[in-house]
Amino acid sequence: MTDNVYGFQDAGLGHVVNRATTSQTSHVLKRGLDLFGSICGLLLLAPLFTILAIAIKLTSKGPVLFKQDRHGVGGKTFKAYKFRSMYVDQCDHSGVRQTIKNDPRITPIGRFLRRSNFDELPQLFNVLKGEMSLVGPRPHVPGMLANGVPYEQFDPRYQSRHRVKPGITGLAQVNGFRGETKTARAASMRLYYDLKYIEVRSLFLDVRIIVNTVIQEFFKGKGY
């Protein structure tokens, strides 16, 4: 496995510090970025939220938001918010059954939401509440599978990713490892980048990941 995280060649992020800053100042600055980003995002995106909410209600029965248990910092669970993208009678509240390409459970508006990753935007409320960060390992559901087995059985280092708050986006995502973890490589590489983020995290890196996420996900639409 090639350790290219310090150069971030895959994401075009350039060079960053090669170790984590763990001072109290860094925690305060990160929380400041989270508050600033979530508040600005919610204010700026309020018209979009309204349009999406109306579209969801008009095209399928059920609530606008979907709430699901996810692991947070320290392994504690919290309710993560998403725009509902599946038919209400087919929603998987456990989240163990991962979404696949052309998944029949997804509504027509849901396909747009997932392709653009707009379904994740309500997690800005989770960031505002302090349950999530803008950047960090993606929050997994309890019992998340990797290569067909629980992640903690697949790799004993898995619990280490809960040392920090989960994020709306992360280093794994900007390096192309998002979505299904059905193969050993996909599961290994996602965990690899999650743990590398914890090792090298910095405010500068968070900003670069946010910028790359906007470009890669919202504009290029890779989700499903």
Disulfide bonds with the S-S distance in Angstrom:
none
